[in-house]
Amino acid sequence: MIHQIGFNHAWEGIKYAFSTQPNFRVHGLLATIALLLGVWLGLNSLEWLVLVFTICMVLIAEMVNTALESMTDLIEEKYHVKAKIAKDVSAGMVLVSAISSLIVGLIIFVPKLWRCC
């Protein structure tokens, strides 16, 4: 029963991120496109492992960013330079993960697309 409650809270967090965070939806759409492209191009096991790990890294970073921003707003309602730093660094984390995932995607997909098209 306790595990079910924890799962329900986790699922609510995912639903919240998807329903309220436009960037999470964008990352989800791009992830879906990458997964479909992977199926179409017939990725091998290692490529799937790297692709799925990379997608998860970006989605997790986006969710951590959302959690940190919400917690920062809860702690400090008015502008504070340290709150700005927390939010900026958190957003930077998402940017680094997104750029990294783009590089991984290019490494995996460009050679396969080059050969097939």
N, C-alpha and C positions, 0 to 999 in steps of 0.2 A: 504493500500500500504506500509506504513512504517513497519507494522508487517511482511509483506512478505520479505522486504529487510533484516530485522533482522534475519528472519528465514534462508534466503539464506546465510547470513554471517555465521550463526551457522552451517549450513550444510556443508559449505566450510571448516570450522574448523574441523569437524568430518572427512570429506574426507581427509584432510591434515594429521591428526593424523593417520588415517588408512593406507594411502599410503606411509608415510615417517617414521613411527615409528615401528620398528619390535616388540618391546615389546607390543605396543598397539594391534598389530595383534595377538600376542601370548595370551594376556589377552582375546581378542575377541573370539579366538578359544576355550580357556578353558571355557569361559562363555557359549558358544554354547553347549559344551559338558555337562556342569552342567545343563543347561536348558533342554536338551534332556533327561538326566538322571532323572531330576525331573519329566518330563512327564511320563517316563517309570515306575518310582517308585510310582507315584501317590501322590505327595506332597499335604499336606493340605494347607489351605489358609495362615496360619501363616508361615509355612515353605516357601511358595512361596514369601511372603512379605519379609522375611529375606533374602532369596536367591537373589531376584531381587535388593533389597537395597544394598546388599553386592557387587554384580556385578557392579552396578552403581558406588559405592564408588571407586572401583578399576579403572574403566575406567575414571572417573572424575579425580582421583589422577594422572593418566598417562597423561591426557590432561593438567592439571595444571602444571605438571612437564615439559612438552613440551613447554608450554607458558613461564614459568619462564626461562628455558634454552635459548629460543629464545630471550627473552627480555634482559637477562644477556649478551648474545653475542652482541646484538645491542648496549648496553650501554658501554661494556668493551670488546674491540676486543682482547687485549693482556692479558696474564695471570695476574690475580690479586687474592690475597688470599680471598678477600671478594666475588668475583665472584665464586670462588671454593666453598666457604661455601654455597652460595645460591644454587648452583647446587647440592652439596652433600646432603643438607637438603631436597631439593626437591626430589631427588632420594630416600632418606630415607623415605619420605612420601609414595612413591609408594611401597616400600618394606614393610612398616608397614601395609598398606592396603592389600597387597597381602598375607602376612602371616595371617592377620586377616581373610581374605576370605577363606584361606585354613582351618583354625580352624573351621569356620562356616560350610564349606562344610563337614568336617569330622563329626561334630556333627549332621548334618542333614542326611548325606548319609550312614555313616558306620552302624548305627543300622538297617536301612532299608535294606541295602545290606546283612547284617549278617542274617536277618530273611528270606530273599528270596533266598539266595544262599547257 
